[in-house]
């Protein structure tokens, strides 16, 4: 039996994965990049004097790190959601037989 939260997850995930994978990756990589950049930026401003010593090149390093974190977060989210979806579907196929 599928719980309400699993049913909601299945509906949401089927809608998310219905399009091409590259669009999912592009959209969520950009979103996670922005979030991670803001977090890293404010943490470095708050806790380190890197802005005085690193200069303007530090911003490029933060952007590169943020893009990497954004892509990694998107990939992990996609992989874990797909695994969860397959696990639920396999369990439900087993109970129907």
Biopython code that builds the backbone (N, CA, C, O; Angstrom):
import numpy as np
from Bio.PDB.StructureBuilder import StructureBuilder

atoms = [
    (1, "UNK", "N", (0.841, -1.178, 0.000)),
    (1, "UNK", "CA", (0.000, 0.000, 0.000)),
    (1, "UNK", "C", (0.893, 1.250, 0.000)),
    (1, "UNK", "O", (1.833, 1.353, 0.788)),
    (2, "UNK", "N", (0.592, 2.166, -0.868)),
    (2, "UNK", "CA", (1.363, 3.403, -0.984)),
    (2, "UNK", "C", (0.778, 4.437, -0.022)),
    (2, "UNK", "O", (-0.428, 4.682, -0.017)),
    (3, "UNK", "N", (1.640, 5.034, 0.786)),
    (3, "UNK", "CA", (1.194, 6.073, 1.705)),
    (3, "UNK", "C", (0.936, 7.366, 0.931)),
    (3, "UNK", "O", (1.303, 7.484, -0.238)),
    (4, "UNK", "N", (0.308, 8.321, 1.590)),
    (4, "UNK", "CA", (0.012, 9.598, 0.942)),
    (4, "UNK", "C", (1.282, 10.350, 0.568)),
    (4, "UNK", "O", (1.344, 10.976, -0.490)),
    (5, "UNK", "N", (2.291, 10.293, 1.426)),
    (5, "UNK", "CA", (3.545, 10.982, 1.120)),
    (5, "UNK", "C", (4.248, 10.326, -0.074)),
    (5, "UNK", "O", (4.831, 11.018, -0.909)),
    (6, "UNK", "N", (4.193, 8.988, -0.154)),
    (6, "UNK", "CA", (4.796, 8.298, -1.301)),
    (6, "UNK", "C", (4.026, 8.600, -2.579)),
    (6, "UNK", "O", (4.626, 8.777, -3.640)),
    (7, "UNK", "N", (2.711, 8.660, -2.484)),
    (7, "UNK", "CA", (1.897, 8.987, -3.658)),
    (7, "UNK", "C", (2.220, 10.398, -4.142)),
    (7, "UNK", "O", (2.335, 10.638, -5.344)),
    (8, "UNK", "N", (2.364, 11.324, -3.204)),
    (8, "UNK", "CA", (2.725, 12.701, -3.554)),
    (8, "UNK", "C", (4.114, 12.734, -4.201)),
    (8, "UNK", "O", (4.318, 13.417, -5.204)),
    (9, "UNK", "N", (5.062, 11.997, -3.626)),
    (9, "UNK", "CA", (6.408, 11.928, -4.193)),
    (9, "UNK", "C", (6.368, 11.366, -5.612)),
    (9, "UNK", "O", (7.010, 11.908, -6.512)),
    (10, "UNK", "N", (5.615, 10.279, -5.815)),
    (10, "UNK", "CA", (5.537, 9.648, -7.143)),
    (10, "UNK", "C", (4.967, 10.630, -8.160)),
    (10, "UNK", "O", (5.511, 10.775, -9.255)),
    (11, "UNK", "N", (3.880, 11.301, -7.806)),
    (11, "UNK", "CA", (3.281, 12.268, -8.737)),
    (11, "UNK", "C", (4.248, 13.390, -9.077)),
    (11, "UNK", "O", (4.375, 13.782, -10.237)),
    (12, "UNK", "N", (4.924, 13.901, -8.064)),
    (12, "UNK", "CA", (5.880, 14.980, -8.270)),
    (12, "UNK", "C", (7.066, 14.503, -9.110)),
    (12, "UNK", "O", (7.504, 15.212, -10.015)),
    (13, "UNK", "N", (7.583, 13.320, -8.820)),
    (13, "UNK", "CA", (8.773, 12.842, -9.520)),
    (13, "UNK", "C", (8.457, 12.477, -10.970)),
    (13, "UNK", "O", (9.276, 12.712, -11.858)),
    (14, "UNK", "N", (7.277, 11.902, -11.216)),
    (14, "UNK", "CA", (6.896, 11.579, -12.599)),
    (14, "UNK", "C", (6.804, 12.860, -13.418)),
    (14, "UNK", "O", (7.221, 12.893, -14.576)),
    (15, "UNK", "N", (6.264, 13.904, -12.821)),
    (15, "UNK", "CA", (6.186, 15.190, -13.522)),
    (15, "UNK", "C", (7.580, 15.762, -13.771)),
    (15, "UNK", "O", (7.850, 16.281, -14.854)),
    (16, "UNK", "N", (8.470, 15.672, -12.776)),
    (16, "UNK", "CA", (9.823, 16.221, -12.901)),
    (16, "UNK", "C", (10.639, 15.488, -13.960)),
    (16, "UNK", "O", (11.380, 16.115, -14.717)),
    (17, "UNK", "N", (10.510, 14.180, -14.016)),
    (17, "UNK", "CA", (11.349, 13.403, -14.932)),
    (17, "UNK", "C", (10.720, 13.206, -16.293)),
    (17, "UNK", "O", (11.293, 12.516, -17.136)),
    (18, "UNK", "N", (9.552, 13.793, -16.534)),
    (18, "UNK", "CA", (8.873, 13.607, -17.812)),
    (18, "UNK", "C", (9.617, 14.293, -18.958)),
    (18, "UNK", "O", (9.552, 13.833, -20.098)),
    (19, "UNK", "N", (10.309, 15.367, -18.672)),
    (19, "UNK", "CA", (11.060, 16.069, -19.712)),
    (19, "UNK", "C", (12.448, 15.493, -19.882)),
    (19, "UNK", "O", (12.802, 14.501, -19.244)),
    (20, "UNK", "N", (13.233, 16.116, -20.743)),
    (20, "UNK", "CA", (14.617, 15.650, -20.926)),
    (20, "UNK", "C", (15.453, 15.869, -19.665)),
    (20, "UNK", "O", (15.248, 16.827, -18.920)),
    (21, "UNK", "N", (16.371, 14.982, -19.454)),
    (21, "UNK", "CA", (17.213, 15.041, -18.259)),
    (21, "UNK", "C", (18.087, 16.290, -18.253)),
    (21, "UNK", "O", (18.337, 16.859, -17.190)),
    (22, "UNK", "N", (18.556, 16.727, -19.422)),
    (22, "UNK", "CA", (19.439, 17.888, -19.463)),
    (22, "UNK", "C", (18.720, 19.145, -18.994)),
    (22, "UNK", "O", (19.346, 20.025, -18.404)),
    (23, "UNK", "N", (17.413, 19.248, -19.246)),
    (23, "UNK", "CA", (16.668, 20.416, -18.765)),
    (23, "UNK", "C", (16.556, 20.401, -17.242)),
    (23, "UNK", "O", (16.667, 21.441, -16.593)),
    (24, "UNK", "N", (16.336, 19.226, -16.686)),
    (24, "UNK", "CA", (16.287, 19.085, -15.230)),
    (24, "UNK", "C", (17.632, 19.505, -14.643)),
    (24, "UNK", "O", (17.687, 20.300, -13.705)),
    (25, "UNK", "N", (18.720, 18.962, -15.206)),
    (25, "UNK", "CA", (20.053, 19.278, -14.702)),
    (25, "UNK", "C", (20.363, 20.762, -14.848)),
    (25, "UNK", "O", (20.929, 21.362, -13.934)),
    (26, "UNK", "N", (20.008, 21.359, -15.967)),
    (26, "UNK", "CA", (20.288, 22.774, -16.186)),
    (26, "UNK", "C", (19.538, 23.638, -15.176)),
    (26, "UNK", "O", (20.120, 24.515, -14.540)),
    (27, "UNK", "N", (18.253, 23.381, -15.040)),
    (27, "UNK", "CA", (17.423, 24.182, -14.141)),
    (27, "UNK", "C", (17.894, 24.085, -12.687)),
    (27, "UNK", "O", (18.069, 25.101, -12.015)),
    (28, "UNK", "N", (18.094, 22.875, -12.220)),
    (28, "UNK", "CA", (18.442, 22.712, -10.818)),
    (28, "UNK", "C", (19.909, 23.007, -10.532)),
    (28, "UNK", "O", (20.245, 23.399, -9.415)),
    (29, "UNK", "N", (20.779, 22.830, -11.504)),
    (29, "UNK", "CA", (22.184, 23.225, -11.305)),
    (29, "UNK", "C", (22.285, 24.729, -11.134)),
    (29, "UNK", "O", (23.034, 25.212, -10.285)),
    (30, "UNK", "N", (21.539, 25.467, -11.933)),
    (30, "UNK", "CA", (21.550, 26.924, -11.784)),
    (30, "UNK", "C", (21.004, 27.323, -10.415)),
    (30, "UNK", "O", (21.570, 28.186, -9.743)),
    (31, "UNK", "N", (19.914, 26.698, -10.009)),
    (31, "UNK", "CA", (19.314, 27.040, -8.714)),
    (31, "UNK", "C", (20.264, 26.724, -7.559)),
    (31, "UNK", "O", (20.464, 27.558, -6.676)),
    (32, "UNK", "N", (20.848, 25.526, -7.562)),
    (32, "UNK", "CA", (21.766, 25.151, -6.481)),
    (32, "UNK", "C", (23.048, 25.972, -6.527)),
    (32, "UNK", "O", (23.650, 26.232, -5.485)),
    (33, "UNK", "N", (23.474, 26.385, -7.716)),
    (33, "UNK", "CA", (24.665, 27.223, -7.833)),
    (33, "UNK", "C", (24.439, 28.574, -7.157)),
    (33, "UNK", "O", (25.299, 29.067, -6.426)),
    (34, "UNK", "N", (23.282, 29.159, -7.409)),
    (34, "UNK", "CA", (22.971, 30.446, -6.790)),
    (34, "UNK", "C", (22.924, 30.321, -5.272)),
    (34, "UNK", "O", (23.492, 31.146, -4.558)),
    (35, "UNK", "N", (22.252, 29.300, -4.788)),
    (35, "UNK", "CA", (22.142, 29.096, -3.341)),
    (35, "UNK", "C", (23.518, 28.872, -2.722)),
    (35, "UNK", "O", (23.859, 29.498, -1.719)),
    (36, "UNK", "N", (24.307, 27.983, -3.318)),
    (36, "UNK", "CA", (25.622, 27.695, -2.743)),
    (36, "UNK", "C", (26.549, 28.910, -2.837)),
    (36, "UNK", "O", (27.352, 29.142, -1.933)),
    (37, "UNK", "N", (26.448, 29.685, -3.919)),
    (37, "UNK", "CA", (27.283, 30.887, -4.021)),
    (37, "UNK", "C", (26.951, 31.874, -2.905)),
    (37, "UNK", "O", (27.850, 32.422, -2.268)),
    (38, "UNK", "N", (25.662, 32.097, -2.671)),
    (38, "UNK", "CA", (25.277, 33.039, -1.622)),
    (38, "UNK", "C", (25.748, 32.582, -0.247)),
    (38, "UNK", "O", (26.221, 33.389, 0.554)),
    (39, "UNK", "N", (25.620, 31.296, 0.023)),
    (39, "UNK", "CA", (26.066, 30.767, 1.315)),
    (39, "UNK", "C", (27.581, 30.920, 1.462)),
    (39, "UNK", "O", (28.059, 31.417, 2.482)),
    (40, "UNK", "N", (28.323, 30.501, 0.460)),
    (40, "UNK", "CA", (29.789, 30.588, 0.527)),
    (40, "UNK", "C", (30.236, 32.043, 0.609)),
    (40, "UNK", "O", (31.126, 32.383, 1.390)),
    (41, "UNK", "N", (29.621, 32.893, -0.192)),
    (41, "UNK", "CA", (29.989, 34.314, -0.208)),
    (41, "UNK", "C", (29.816, 34.943, 1.170)),
    (41, "UNK", "O", (30.737, 35.580, 1.682)),
    (42, "UNK", "N", (28.648, 34.768, 1.770)),
    (42, "UNK", "CA", (28.417, 35.399, 3.063)),
    (42, "UNK", "C", (29.228, 34.766, 4.183)),
    (42, "UNK", "O", (29.623, 35.457, 5.123)),
    (43, "UNK", "N", (29.482, 33.474, 4.101)),
    (43, "UNK", "CA", (30.331, 32.852, 5.118)),
    (43, "UNK", "C", (31.769, 33.348, 5.026)),
    (43, "UNK", "O", (32.413, 33.573, 6.050)),
    (44, "UNK", "N", (32.279, 33.520, 3.802)),
    (44, "UNK", "CA", (33.650, 34.036, 3.681)),
    (44, "UNK", "C", (33.723, 35.502, 4.099)),
    (44, "UNK", "O", (34.721, 35.939, 4.670)),
    (45, "UNK", "N", (32.675, 36.251, 3.817)),
    (45, "UNK", "CA", (32.664, 37.655, 4.253)),
    (45, "UNK", "C", (32.588, 37.749, 5.769)),
    (45, "UNK", "O", (33.171, 38.647, 6.376)),
    (46, "UNK", "N", (31.870, 36.820, 6.369)),
    (46, "UNK", "CA", (31.635, 36.875, 7.802)),
    (46, "UNK", "C", (32.821, 36.368, 8.618)),
    (46, "UNK", "O", (33.165, 36.959, 9.642)),
    (47, "UNK", "N", (33.449, 35.280, 8.175)),
    (47, "UNK", "CA", (34.425, 34.606, 9.021)),
    (47, "UNK", "C", (35.884, 34.717, 8.572)),
    (47, "UNK", "O", (36.772, 34.327, 9.330)),
    (48, "UNK", "N", (36.165, 35.224, 7.392)),
    (48, "UNK", "CA", (37.563, 35.260, 6.942)),
    (48, "UNK", "C", (37.926, 36.629, 6.370)),
    (48, "UNK", "O", (37.064, 37.371, 5.899)),
    (49, "UNK", "N", (39.200, 36.939, 6.422)),
    (49, "UNK", "CA", (39.662, 38.177, 5.784)),
    (49, "UNK", "C", (40.138, 37.933, 4.343)),
    (49, "UNK", "O", (40.980, 38.675, 3.838)),
    (50, "UNK", "N", (39.604, 36.903, 3.685)),
    (50, "UNK", "CA", (40.071, 36.556, 2.342)),
    (50, "UNK", "C", (39.810, 37.661, 1.323)),
    (50, "UNK", "O", (40.506, 37.745, 0.312)),
    (51, "UNK", "N", (38.836, 38.492, 1.574)),
    (51, "UNK", "CA", (38.509, 39.519, 0.590)),
    (51, "UNK", "C", (39.599, 40.582, 0.511)),
    (51, "UNK", "O", (39.781, 41.207, -0.533)),
    (52, "UNK", "N", (40.314, 40.788, 1.595)),
    (52, "UNK", "CA", (41.417, 41.744, 1.552)),
    (52, "UNK", "C", (42.646, 41.115, 0.894)),
    (52, "UNK", "O", (43.383, 41.798, 0.183)),
    (53, "UNK", "N", (42.872, 39.814, 1.128)),
    (53, "UNK", "CA", (44.060, 39.165, 0.585)),
    (53, "UNK", "C", (43.815, 38.502, -0.765)),
    (53, "UNK", "O", (44.730, 38.422, -1.584)),
    (54, "UNK", "N", (42.614, 38.033, -1.006)),
    (54, "UNK", "CA", (42.325, 37.316, -2.245)),
    (54, "UNK", "C", (42.011, 38.218, -3.414)),
    (54, "UNK", "O", (42.246, 37.852, -4.566)),
    (55, "UNK", "N", (41.490, 39.369, -3.135)),
    (55, "UNK", "CA", (41.192, 40.319, -4.186)),
    (55, "UNK", "C", (40.041, 39.880, -5.071)),
    (55, "UNK", "O", (39.167, 39.121, -4.650)),
    (56, "UNK", "N", (40.054, 40.365, -6.292)),
    (56, "UNK", "CA", (38.959, 40.100, -7.219)),
    (56, "UNK", "C", (38.981, 38.679, -7.785)),
    (56, "UNK", "O", (37.956, 38.197, -8.266)),
    (57, "UNK", "N", (40.114, 38.014, -7.737)),
    (57, "UNK", "CA", (40.184, 36.636, -8.237)),
    (57, "UNK", "C", (39.423, 35.660, -7.352)),
    (57, "UNK", "O", (39.047, 34.574, -7.793)),
    (58, "UNK", "N", (39.201, 36.044, -6.116)),
    (58, "UNK", "CA", (38.469, 35.177, -5.201)),
    (58, "UNK", "C", (37.043, 34.933, -5.673)),
    (58, "UNK", "O", (36.501, 33.847, -5.468)),
    (59, "UNK", "N", (36.434, 35.925, -6.298)),
    (59, "UNK", "CA", (35.063, 35.775, -6.769)),
    (59, "UNK", "C", (34.973, 34.691, -7.839)),
    (59, "UNK", "O", (33.993, 33.948, -7.882)),
    (60, "UNK", "N", (35.979, 34.593, -8.697)),
    (60, "UNK", "CA", (35.973, 33.554, -9.732)),
    (60, "UNK", "C", (36.128, 32.165, -9.117)),
    (60, "UNK", "O", (35.526, 31.200, -9.587)),
    (61, "UNK", "N", (36.922, 32.074, -8.086)),
    (61, "UNK", "CA", (37.074, 30.810, -7.375)),
    (61, "UNK", "C", (35.754, 30.410, -6.709)),
    (61, "UNK", "O", (35.364, 29.243, -6.758)),
    (62, "UNK", "N", (35.074, 31.362, -6.094)),
    (62, "UNK", "CA", (33.788, 31.075, -5.468)),
    (62, "UNK", "C", (32.737, 30.653, -6.495)),
    (62, "UNK", "O", (31.929, 29.764, -6.226)),
    (63, "UNK", "N", (32.745, 31.279, -7.655)),
    (63, "UNK", "CA", (31.801, 30.897, -8.717)),
    (63, "UNK", "C", (32.080, 29.476, -9.176)),
    (63, "UNK", "O", (31.150, 28.689, -9.351)),
    (64, "UNK", "N", (33.345, 29.137, -9.375)),
    (64, "UNK", "CA", (33.687, 27.778, -9.820)),
    (64, "UNK", "C", (33.289, 26.741, -8.772)),
    (64, "UNK", "O", (32.741, 25.692, -9.113)),
    (65, "UNK", "N", (33.557, 27.024, -7.522)),
    (65, "UNK", "CA", (33.169, 26.101, -6.449)),
    (65, "UNK", "C", (31.655, 25.959, -6.393)),
    (65, "UNK", "O", (31.142, 24.858, -6.194)),
    (66, "UNK", "N", (30.941, 27.057, -6.564)),
    (66, "UNK", "CA", (29.481, 27.040, -6.508)),
    (66, "UNK", "C", (28.878, 26.236, -7.657)),
    (66, "UNK", "O", (27.903, 25.511, -7.462)),
    (67, "UNK", "N", (29.450, 26.360, -8.845)),
    (67, "UNK", "CA", (28.955, 25.580, -9.989)),
    (67, "UNK", "C", (29.175, 24.092, -9.731)),
    (67, "UNK", "O", (28.294, 23.280, -10.012)),
    (68, "UNK", "N", (30.325, 23.732, -9.206)),
    (68, "UNK", "CA", (30.602, 22.334, -8.883)),
    (68, "UNK", "C", (29.621, 21.801, -7.839)),
    (68, "UNK", "O", (29.063, 20.716, -8.000)),
    (69, "UNK", "N", (29.416, 22.566, -6.774)),
    (69, "UNK", "CA", (28.478, 22.154, -5.730)),
    (69, "UNK", "C", (27.061, 22.069, -6.284)),
    (69, "UNK", "O", (26.313, 21.157, -5.933)),
    (70, "UNK", "N", (26.689, 23.009, -7.143)),
    (70, "UNK", "CA", (25.357, 22.996, -7.754)),
    (70, "UNK", "C", (25.127, 21.759, -8.599)),
    (70, "UNK", "O", (24.072, 21.130, -8.510)),
    (71, "UNK", "N", (26.114, 21.403, -9.424)),
    (71, "UNK", "CA", (25.981, 20.209, -10.256)),
    (71, "UNK", "C", (25.957, 18.947, -9.395)),
    (71, "UNK", "O", (25.153, 18.046, -9.638)),
    (72, "UNK", "N", (26.819, 18.879, -8.407)),
    (72, "UNK", "CA", (26.876, 17.714, -7.533)),
    (72, "UNK", "C", (25.562, 17.544, -6.765)),
    (72, "UNK", "O", (25.060, 16.427, -6.637)),
    (73, "UNK", "N", (25.015, 18.625, -6.263)),
    (73, "UNK", "CA", (23.739, 18.565, -5.546)),
    (73, "UNK", "C", (22.612, 18.101, -6.458)),
    (73, "UNK", "O", (21.775, 17.296, -6.051)),
    (74, "UNK", "N", (22.586, 18.599, -7.673)),
    (74, "UNK", "CA", (21.563, 18.204, -8.636)),
    (74, "UNK", "C", (21.682, 16.726, -8.969)),
    (74, "UNK", "O", (20.679, 16.014, -9.012)),
    (75, "UNK", "N", (22.886, 16.271, -9.201)),
    (75, "UNK", "CA", (23.097, 14.867, -9.537)),
    (75, "UNK", "C", (22.686, 13.953, -8.384)),
    (75, "UNK", "O", (22.021, 12.939, -8.601)),
    (76, "UNK", "N", (23.075, 14.304, -7.172)),
    (76, "UNK", "CA", (22.710, 13.495, -6.010)),
    (76, "UNK", "C", (21.190, 13.476, -5.806)),
    (76, "UNK", "O", (20.620, 12.427, -5.509)),
    (77, "UNK", "N", (20.545, 14.613, -5.963)),
    (77, "UNK", "CA", (19.098, 14.684, -5.810)),
    (77, "UNK", "C", (18.400, 13.828, -6.854)),
    (77, "UNK", "O", (17.468, 13.090, -6.533)),
    (78, "UNK", "N", (18.843, 13.922, -8.097)),
    (78, "UNK", "CA", (18.240, 13.133, -9.171)),
    (78, "UNK", "C", (18.439, 11.635, -8.913)),
    (78, "UNK", "O", (17.501, 10.847, -9.031)),
    (79, "UNK", "N", (19.649, 11.259, -8.565)),
    (79, "UNK", "CA", (19.956, 9.841, -8.338)),
    (79, "UNK", "C", (19.157, 9.273, -7.165)),
    (79, "UNK", "O", (18.597, 8.181, -7.263)),
    (80, "UNK", "N", (19.104, 10.008, -6.064)),
    (80, "UNK", "CA", (18.373, 9.525, -4.894)),
    (80, "UNK", "C", (16.869, 9.472, -5.141)),
    (80, "UNK", "O", (16.199, 8.550, -4.677)),
    (81, "UNK", "N", (16.338, 10.443, -5.859)),
    (81, "UNK", "CA", (14.903, 10.438, -6.167)),
    (81, "UNK", "C", (14.552, 9.288, -7.110)),
    (81, "UNK", "O", (13.515, 8.645, -6.950)),
    (82, "UNK", "N", (15.406, 9.034, -8.080)),
    (82, "UNK", "CA", (15.166, 7.925, -9.010)),
    (82, "UNK", "C", (15.229, 6.584, -8.273)),
    (82, "UNK", "O", (14.424, 5.687, -8.526)),
    (83, "UNK", "N", (16.186, 6.463, -7.368)),
    (83, "UNK", "CA", (16.321, 5.238, -6.580)),
    (83, "UNK", "C", (15.096, 5.024, -5.691)),
    (83, "UNK", "O", (14.590, 3.908, -5.579)),
    (84, "UNK", "N", (14.630, 6.092, -5.065)),
    (84, "UNK", "CA", (13.441, 6.006, -4.207)),
    (84, "UNK", "C", (12.215, 5.642, -5.029)),
    (84, "UNK", "O", (11.404, 4.821, -4.601)),
    (85, "UNK", "N", (12.073, 6.236, -6.194)),
    (85, "UNK", "CA", (10.943, 5.941, -7.083)),
    (85, "UNK", "C", (10.959, 4.471, -7.505)),
    (85, "UNK", "O", (9.935, 3.791, -7.444)),
    (86, "UNK", "N", (12.117, 3.990, -7.929)),
    (86, "UNK", "CA", (12.228, 2.583, -8.349)),
    (86, "UNK", "C", (11.952, 1.623, -7.197)),
    (86, "UNK", "O", (11.339, 0.574, -7.397)),
    (87, "UNK", "N", (12.400, 1.974, -5.996)),
    (87, "UNK", "CA", (12.160, 1.132, -4.818)),
    (87, "UNK", "C", (10.661, 1.045, -4.515)),
    (87, "UNK", "O", (10.150, -0.038, -4.229)),
    (88, "UNK", "N", (9.968, 2.159, -4.575)),
    (88, "UNK", "CA", (8.527, 2.165, -4.322)),
    (88, "UNK", "C", (7.797, 1.367, -5.393)),
    (88, "UNK", "O", (6.900, 0.582, -5.084)),
    (89, "UNK", "N", (8.179, 1.567, -6.650)),
    (89, "UNK", "CA", (7.510, 0.849, -7.750)),
    (89, "UNK", "C", (7.762, -0.661, -7.657)),
    (89, "UNK", "O", (6.856, -1.458, -7.900)),
    (90, "UNK", "N", (8.985, -1.048, -7.308)),
    (90, "UNK", "CA", (9.301, -2.464, -7.176)),
    (90, "UNK", "C", (8.511, -3.087, -6.028)),
    (90, "UNK", "O", (8.005, -4.203, -6.147)),
    (91, "UNK", "N", (8.409, -2.365, -4.925)),
    (91, "UNK", "CA", (7.646, -2.854, -3.781)),
    (91, "UNK", "C", (6.166, -3.013, -4.127)),
    (91, "UNK", "O", (5.530, -3.987, -3.726)),
    (92, "UNK", "N", (5.630, -2.065, -4.863)),
    (92, "UNK", "CA", (4.215, -2.130, -5.231)),
    (92, "UNK", "C", (3.952, -3.213, -6.271)),
    (92, "UNK", "O", (2.896, -3.845, -6.247)),
    (93, "UNK", "N", (4.888, -3.434, -7.176)),
    (93, "UNK", "CA", (4.738, -4.536, -8.148)),
    (93, "UNK", "C", (4.764, -5.868, -7.448)),
    (93, "UNK", "O", (4.067, -6.797, -7.856)),
    (94, "UNK", "N", (5.560, -5.983, -6.394)),
    (94, "UNK", "CA", (5.642, -7.217, -5.621)),
    (94, "UNK", "C", (4.379, -7.501, -4.843)),
    (94, "UNK", "O", (4.000, -8.660, -4.679)),
    (95, "UNK", "N", (3.709, -6.446, -4.354)),
    (95, "UNK", "CA", (2.481, -6.664, -3.574)),
    (95, "UNK", "C", (1.290, -6.936, -4.478)),
    (95, "UNK", "O", (0.311, -7.543, -4.043)),
    (96, "UNK", "N", (1.358, -6.497, -5.730)),
    (96, "UNK", "CA", (0.251, -6.734, -6.659)),
    (96, "UNK", "C", (0.262, -8.172, -7.175)),
    (96, "UNK", "O", (-0.791, -8.704, -7.528)),
    (97, "UNK", "N", (1.425, -8.806, -7.223)),
    (97, "UNK", "CA", (1.510, -10.170, -7.763)),
    (97, "UNK", "C", (1.127, -11.221, -6.787)),
    (97, "UNK", "O", (1.155, -12.407, -7.114)),
]
sb = StructureBuilder()
sb.init_structure("model")
sb.init_model(0)
sb.init_chain("A")
sb.init_seg("    ")
for serial, (resi, resn, name, xyz) in enumerate(atoms, 1):
    if name == "N":
        sb.init_residue(resn, " ", resi, " ")
    sb.init_atom(name, np.array(xyz, "f"), 0.0, 1.0, " ", f" {name:<3s}", serial, name[0])
structure = sb.get_structure()
